[in-house]
Amino acid sequence: MKHNMPNEFIFTVVALLLSVVLVHSAYVLHVRPVAEAQMRADREAIAKDPDHVSQRSVHVLIKDYEQEAVIILMLWALAILGYKAVAQRHEVRALRAELLRLPEGMKILPEDTREYARQLEALPEASRDLLVPRALLAALARFGATRNLQDASTVAHGVCQSEAERLDSDLSMLRYIAWAIPAIGFIGTVRGIGDALSQAHKAVTGDISGVTEGLGVAFNSTLIALLLSILLMFLMQQLQQAQERRVLDTETWLDQRVIRNLQVVE
């Protein structure tokens, strides 16, 4: 697992940089120019016809800096989720691979543990870092050393428990992003209301465009942030559920296919 951490860190940093570049480029080249053109056209139409109703536009909805920030964070979170989903898929494949190739009904004696351990140690380095090989190696090593089934079961379940705790800890960045997205949306709300209040004196003269634009910033930033936060929390729950189920499936597999086949001959 120590070999995977630098790779994950590098991927996370690169994903953040790419998200910033892609989203900011899209905003500078397309979103803000289109939004400004639409808002200008609406102002001209209202000047000619006071009864004109502005059409709600996606470009106007997401044009502000807060929306840009939360979209960057959302893309970053999706990249991290994708990385963890791929890792989850590799773990599931390892669980289904029957690494020991143990025939049905065959028992593993303490003297045989070294032979089975060599099979696992011959796996590629990336495969050895997965949960199933690590738990198997730990259980076989303990059984060969102590000749005790309970010790082997305890160490195997301990490895699985450590993996569950690590997976939960690894979600901390995603939890932070899920918190930061609505927080940035509320910052936009405060900024928009502040802009609207600073234009309140113009509303007395009949010009409410400044007030409406400020309130638009406030409500639009909150709307986009809450929508993205709901989506991210749903995806996080699905990932966490899949990870927890995989750890439980690994413990069940160890009990049924490995621990129950360990035997000490008196």
C-alpha positions as a Markdown table, in Angstrom:
| # | Residue | x | y | z |
|---|---|---|---|---|
| 1 | Met | 0.0 | 0.0 | 0.0 |
| 2 | Lys | 3.0 | 2.3 | 0.6 |
| 3 | His | 3.8 | 2.1 | -3.1 |
| 4 | Asn | 0.3 | 3.3 | -4.1 |
| 5 | Met | 0.2 | 6.4 | -1.9 |
| 6 | Pro | 2.7 | 8.5 | -3.9 |
| 7 | Asn | 0.8 | 7.6 | -7.1 |
| 8 | Glu | -2.5 | 8.6 | -5.6 |
| 9 | Phe | -1.0 | 11.9 | -4.3 |
| 10 | Ile | 0.4 | 12.7 | -7.7 |
| 11 | Phe | -2.8 | 11.8 | -9.5 |
| 12 | Thr | -4.8 | 14.0 | -7.0 |
| 13 | Val | -2.5 | 17.0 | -7.6 |
| 14 | Val | -2.5 | 16.6 | -11.4 |
| 15 | Ala | -6.3 | 16.2 | -11.4 |
| 16 | Leu | -6.7 | 19.4 | -9.4 |
| 17 | Leu | -4.5 | 21.3 | -11.8 |
| 18 | Leu | -6.3 | 20.0 | -14.9 |
| 19 | Ser | -9.6 | 20.8 | -13.4 |
| 20 | Val | -8.5 | 24.4 | -12.7 |
| 21 | Val | -7.1 | 24.8 | -16.2 |
| 22 | Leu | -10.0 | 23.3 | -18.1 |
| 23 | Val | -12.8 | 25.0 | -16.1 |
| 24 | His | -11.1 | 28.4 | -16.1 |
| 25 | Ser | -10.4 | 28.2 | -19.8 |
| 26 | Ala | -14.0 | 27.3 | -20.5 |
| 27 | Tyr | -15.2 | 30.2 | -18.4 |
| 28 | Val | -12.8 | 32.7 | -20.0 |
| 29 | Leu | -13.4 | 31.6 | -23.6 |
| 30 | His | -17.1 | 30.7 | -23.6 |
| 31 | Val | -19.2 | 30.9 | -20.4 |
| 32 | Arg | -18.6 | 34.5 | -19.3 |
| 33 | Pro | -18.6 | 36.1 | -22.9 |
| 34 | Val | -21.9 | 34.3 | -23.6 |
| 35 | Ala | -23.4 | 35.3 | -20.3 |
| 36 | Glu | -22.4 | 38.9 | -20.7 |
| 37 | Ala | -23.9 | 39.0 | -24.2 |
| 38 | Gln | -27.2 | 37.5 | -22.9 |
| 39 | Met | -27.4 | 39.9 | -20.0 |
| 40 | Arg | -26.7 | 42.9 | -22.3 |
| 41 | Ala | -29.4 | 41.7 | -24.7 |
| 42 | Asp | -31.8 | 41.4 | -21.8 |
| 43 | Arg | -31.1 | 44.9 | -20.5 |
| 44 | Glu | -31.6 | 46.3 | -24.0 |
| 45 | Ala | -34.9 | 44.4 | -24.4 |
| 46 | Ile | -36.1 | 45.6 | -21.0 |
| 47 | Ala | -35.2 | 49.2 | -21.9 |
| 48 | Lys | -37.4 | 48.9 | -25.0 |
| 49 | Asp | -40.2 | 46.9 | -23.4 |
| 50 | Pro | -40.6 | 47.1 | -19.6 |
| 51 | Asp | -42.8 | 44.0 | -19.7 |
| 52 | His | -40.0 | 41.8 | -21.2 |
| 53 | Val | -39.3 | 38.7 | -19.2 |
| 54 | Ser | -35.7 | 37.5 | -19.2 |
| 55 | Gln | -35.2 | 33.8 | -20.0 |
| 56 | Arg | -33.2 | 31.8 | -17.5 |
| 57 | Ser | -29.9 | 30.8 | -19.1 |
| 58 | Val | -27.4 | 28.2 | -17.9 |
| 59 | His | -24.5 | 30.5 | -18.8 |
| 60 | Val | -25.9 | 33.3 | -16.7 |
| 61 | Leu | -26.6 | 30.8 | -13.9 |
| 62 | Ile | -23.0 | 29.6 | -13.6 |
| 63 | Lys | -21.1 | 32.8 | -14.7 |
| 64 | Asp | -19.8 | 33.9 | -11.3 |
| 65 | Tyr | -16.6 | 33.1 | -9.5 |
| 66 | Glu | -18.3 | 31.0 | -6.8 |
| 67 | Gln | -19.9 | 28.7 | -9.4 |
| 68 | Glu | -16.5 | 28.4 | -11.2 |
| 69 | Ala | -14.9 | 27.4 | -7.9 |
| 70 | Val | -17.5 | 24.7 | -7.0 |
| 71 | Ile | -17.4 | 23.2 | -10.5 |
| 72 | Ile | -13.6 | 22.9 | -10.3 |
| 73 | Leu | -14.0 | 21.2 | -6.9 |
| 74 | Met | -16.7 | 18.9 | -8.3 |
| 75 | Leu | -14.5 | 17.8 | -11.2 |
| 76 | Trp | -11.6 | 17.2 | -8.8 |
| 77 | Ala | -13.8 | 15.1 | -6.6 |
| 78 | Leu | -15.1 | 13.1 | -9.6 |
| 79 | Ala | -11.5 | 12.4 | -10.6 |
| 80 | Ile | -10.7 | 11.2 | -7.0 |
| 81 | Leu | -13.8 | 9.1 | -7.0 |
| 82 | Gly | -12.8 | 7.6 | -10.4 |
| 83 | Tyr | -9.4 | 6.7 | -9.1 |
| 84 | Lys | -10.9 | 5.0 | -6.0 |
| 85 | Ala | -13.4 | 3.2 | -8.1 |
| 86 | Val | -10.7 | 1.7 | -10.3 |
| 87 | Ala | -8.8 | 0.6 | -7.2 |
| 88 | Gln | -12.0 | -0.9 | -5.9 |
| 89 | Arg | -12.4 | -2.9 | -9.1 |
| 90 | His | -8.8 | -4.3 | -8.9 |
| 91 | Glu | -9.6 | -5.4 | -5.3 |
| 92 | Val | -12.8 | -7.1 | -6.4 |
| 93 | Arg | -10.9 | -9.0 | -9.2 |
| 94 | Ala | -8.3 | -10.1 | -6.7 |
| 95 | Leu | -11.0 | -11.4 | -4.4 |
| 96 | Arg | -12.6 | -13.5 | -7.2 |
| 97 | Ala | -9.2 | -14.8 | -8.5 |
| 98 | Glu | -8.8 | -17.6 | -6.0 |
| 99 | Leu | -5.2 | -16.8 | -5.4 |
| 100 | Leu | -4.3 | -20.0 | -3.5 |
| 101 | Arg | -5.9 | -22.3 | -6.1 |
| 102 | Leu | -6.9 | -24.6 | -3.2 |
| 103 | Pro | -8.9 | -27.7 | -4.3 |
| 104 | Glu | -12.2 | -28.3 | -2.6 |
| 105 | Gly | -11.7 | -30.2 | 0.6 |
| 106 | Met | -7.9 | -29.9 | 0.7 |
| 107 | Lys | -6.5 | -28.8 | 4.1 |
| 108 | Ile | -3.5 | -26.5 | 4.7 |
| 109 | Leu | -1.1 | -27.8 | 7.3 |
| 110 | Pro | 1.4 | -25.5 | 9.1 |
| 111 | Glu | 4.2 | -27.1 | 7.1 |
| 112 | Asp | 2.5 | -26.1 | 3.8 |
| 113 | Thr | 2.1 | -22.4 | 4.6 |
| 114 | Arg | 5.5 | -21.5 | 3.2 |
| 115 | Glu | 4.7 | -23.0 | -0.1 |
| 116 | Tyr | 1.4 | -21.1 | -0.4 |
| 117 | Ala | 3.1 | -17.9 | 0.8 |
| 118 | Arg | 5.7 | -18.2 | -2.0 |
| 119 | Gln | 2.8 | -18.3 | -4.5 |
| 120 | Leu | 1.5 | -15.0 | -3.2 |
| 121 | Glu | 5.0 | -13.5 | -3.0 |
| 122 | Ala | 5.5 | -14.3 | -6.7 |
| 123 | Leu | 2.6 | -12.0 | -7.6 |
| 124 | Pro | 3.5 | -8.6 | -9.2 |
| 125 | Glu | 4.2 | -5.9 | -6.6 |
| 126 | Ala | 1.0 | -4.0 | -7.3 |
| 127 | Ser | -1.1 | -7.2 | -6.8 |
| 128 | Arg | 0.7 | -8.0 | -3.5 |
| 129 | Asp | -0.4 | -4.6 | -2.1 |
| 130 | Leu | -4.1 | -5.5 | -2.5 |
| 131 | Leu | -6.1 | -6.6 | 0.5 |
| 132 | Val | -6.6 | -10.3 | -0.3 |
| 133 | Pro | -2.9 | -11.1 | -0.7 |
| 134 | Arg | -1.9 | -9.1 | 2.3 |
| 135 | Ala | -4.5 | -10.8 | 4.5 |
| 136 | Leu | -3.6 | -14.2 | 3.2 |
| 137 | Leu | 0.1 | -13.7 | 3.7 |
| 138 | Ala | -0.5 | -12.5 | 7.3 |
| 139 | Ala | -2.8 | -15.4 | 8.1 |
| 140 | Leu | -0.5 | -18.0 | 6.6 |
| 141 | Ala | 2.6 | -16.6 | 8.3 |
| 142 | Arg | 0.9 | -16.5 | 11.7 |
| 143 | Phe | -0.5 | -20.1 | 11.3 |
| 144 | Gly | 2.9 | -21.4 | 10.2 |
| 145 | Ala | 4.6 | -19.7 | 13.2 |
| 146 | Thr | 2.0 | -20.5 | 16.0 |
| 147 | Arg | 0.2 | -23.5 | 14.6 |
| 148 | Asn | -3.0 | -21.9 | 16.0 |
| 149 | Leu | -6.2 | -21.4 | 14.0 |
| 150 | Gln | -7.5 | -18.7 | 16.2 |
| 151 | Asp | -4.3 | -16.7 | 15.8 |
| 152 | Ala | -4.5 | -17.0 | 12.0 |
| 153 | Ser | -8.2 | -15.9 | 12.1 |
| 154 | Thr | -7.4 | -13.0 | 14.3 |
| 155 | Val | -4.6 | -11.6 | 12.2 |
| 156 | Ala | -6.6 | -12.0 | 9.0 |
| 157 | His | -9.5 | -10.1 | 10.4 |
| 158 | Gly | -7.1 | -7.5 | 11.9 |
| 159 | Val | -5.8 | -6.8 | 8.4 |
| 160 | Cys | -9.3 | -6.4 | 7.1 |
| 161 | Gln | -10.2 | -4.1 | 9.9 |
| 162 | Ser | -7.1 | -2.0 | 9.3 |
| 163 | Glu | -8.1 | -1.8 | 5.6 |
| 164 | Ala | -11.6 | -0.6 | 6.5 |
| 165 | Glu | -10.2 | 2.1 | 8.7 |
| 166 | Arg | -7.8 | 3.2 | 6.0 |
| 167 | Leu | -10.5 | 3.4 | 3.4 |
| 168 | Asp | -12.6 | 5.5 | 5.7 |
| 169 | Ser | -9.6 | 7.8 | 6.4 |
| 170 | Asp | -8.9 | 8.1 | 2.6 |
| 171 | Leu | -12.4 | 9.6 | 2.1 |
| 172 | Ser | -11.5 | 12.6 | 4.3 |
| 173 | Met | -10.5 | 14.7 | 1.2 |
| 174 | Leu | -13.8 | 13.9 | -0.5 |
| 175 | Arg | -15.7 | 14.8 | 2.7 |
| 176 | Tyr | -13.8 | 18.1 | 2.8 |
| 177 | Ile | -14.8 | 18.9 | -0.8 |
| 178 | Ala | -18.4 | 18.0 | 0.0 |
| 179 | Trp | -18.3 | 20.5 | 2.8 |
| 180 | Ala | -16.4 | 23.2 | 0.9 |
| 181 | Ile | -18.8 | 23.2 | -2.1 |
| 182 | Pro | -21.9 | 24.5 | -0.2 |
| 183 | Ala | -19.6 | 26.7 | 1.9 |
| 184 | Ile | -18.4 | 28.5 | -1.2 |
| 185 | Gly | -22.0 | 28.7 | -2.4 |
| 186 | Phe | -22.9 | 30.6 | 0.8 |
| 187 | Ile | -19.9 | 32.9 | 0.3 |
| 188 | Gly | -21.5 | 33.7 | -3.1 |
| 189 | Thr | -24.8 | 34.3 | -1.3 |
| 190 | Val | -23.2 | 36.8 | 1.1 |
| 191 | Arg | -21.3 | 38.6 | -1.7 |
| 192 | Gly | -24.4 | 38.8 | -3.9 |
| 193 | Ile | -26.6 | 40.2 | -1.1 |
| 194 | Gly | -23.8 | 42.7 | -0.3 |
| 195 | Asp | -23.7 | 43.8 | -3.9 |
| 196 | Ala | -27.5 | 44.2 | -3.9 |
| 197 | Leu | -27.5 | 46.3 | -0.8 |
| 198 | Ser | -24.7 | 48.5 | -2.2 |
| 199 | Gln | -27.0 | 49.3 | -5.2 |
| 200 | Ala | -30.1 | 49.8 | -3.1 |
| 201 | His | -29.9 | 53.6 | -3.4 |
| 202 | Lys | -30.4 | 53.3 | -7.2 |
| 203 | Ala | -33.6 | 51.3 | -6.6 |
| 204 | Val | -35.1 | 54.4 | -5.1 |
| 205 | Thr | -34.8 | 56.2 | -8.4 |
| 206 | Gly | -36.4 | 53.2 | -10.2 |
| 207 | Asp | -33.2 | 51.5 | -11.4 |
| 208 | Ile | -33.4 | 48.0 | -9.9 |
| 209 | Ser | -31.0 | 46.3 | -12.3 |
| 210 | Gly | -28.1 | 46.4 | -9.8 |
| 211 | Val | -30.2 | 44.9 | -7.0 |
| 212 | Thr | -31.5 | 42.1 | -9.2 |
| 213 | Glu | -28.1 | 41.2 | -10.5 |
| 214 | Gly | -26.7 | 41.1 | -7.0 |
| 215 | Leu | -29.6 | 38.9 | -5.8 |
| 216 | Gly | -29.0 | 36.7 | -8.9 |
| 217 | Val | -25.4 | 36.1 | -7.8 |
| 218 | Ala | -26.6 | 35.2 | -4.3 |
| 219 | Phe | -29.3 | 32.7 | -5.4 |
| 220 | Asn | -27.5 | 31.2 | -8.4 |
| 221 | Ser | -24.3 | 30.4 | -6.4 |
| 222 | Thr | -26.3 | 28.7 | -3.6 |
| 223 | Leu | -28.4 | 26.8 | -6.1 |
| 224 | Ile | -25.4 | 25.4 | -8.1 |
| 225 | Ala | -23.4 | 24.6 | -4.9 |
| 226 | Leu | -26.3 | 22.7 | -3.3 |
| 227 | Leu | -27.0 | 20.7 | -6.4 |
| 228 | Leu | -23.4 | 19.7 | -6.8 |
| 229 | Ser | -23.1 | 18.9 | -3.1 |
| 230 | Ile | -26.1 | 16.6 | -3.3 |
| 231 | Leu | -24.7 | 14.8 | -6.3 |
| 232 | Leu | -21.2 | 14.4 | -4.7 |
| 233 | Met | -22.7 | 13.1 | -1.4 |
| 234 | Phe | -24.7 | 10.5 | -3.3 |
| 235 | Leu | -21.6 | 9.3 | -5.2 |
| 236 | Met | -19.5 | 9.2 | -2.0 |
| 237 | Gln | -22.2 | 7.1 | -0.3 |
| 238 | Gln | -22.1 | 4.6 | -3.2 |
| 239 | Leu | -18.3 | 4.3 | -3.1 |
| 240 | Gln | -18.2 | 3.9 | 0.7 |
| 241 | Gln | -20.9 | 1.3 | 0.5 |
| 242 | Ala | -19.0 | -0.6 | -2.2 |
| 243 | Gln | -15.8 | -0.5 | -0.1 |
| 244 | Glu | -17.4 | -1.7 | 3.1 |
| 245 | Arg | -19.2 | -4.5 | 1.2 |
| 246 | Arg | -15.9 | -5.5 | -0.3 |
| 247 | Val | -14.1 | -5.7 | 3.0 |
| 248 | Leu | -16.9 | -7.8 | 4.5 |
| 249 | Asp | -16.8 | -10.1 | 1.5 |
| 250 | Thr | -13.1 | -10.5 | 2.0 |
| 251 | Glu | -13.5 | -11.5 | 5.6 |
| 252 | Thr | -16.3 | -13.9 | 4.6 |
| 253 | Trp | -14.1 | -15.4 | 1.9 |
| 254 | Leu | -11.1 | -15.8 | 4.3 |
| 255 | Asp | -13.3 | -17.6 | 6.8 |
| 256 | Gln | -15.0 | -19.9 | 4.3 |
| 257 | Arg | -12.1 | -20.6 | 1.9 |
| 258 | Val | -9.0 | -20.3 | 4.0 |
| 259 | Ile | -9.4 | -20.4 | 7.8 |
| 260 | Arg | -11.8 | -23.4 | 7.7 |
| 261 | Asn | -9.2 | -25.3 | 5.6 |
| 262 | Leu | -6.4 | -24.7 | 8.0 |
| 263 | Gln | -5.6 | -27.9 | 10.0 |
| 264 | Val | -3.2 | -28.9 | 12.7 |
| 265 | Val | -2.2 | -32.6 | 12.8 |
| 266 | Glu | -1.5 | -33.8 | 16.3 |
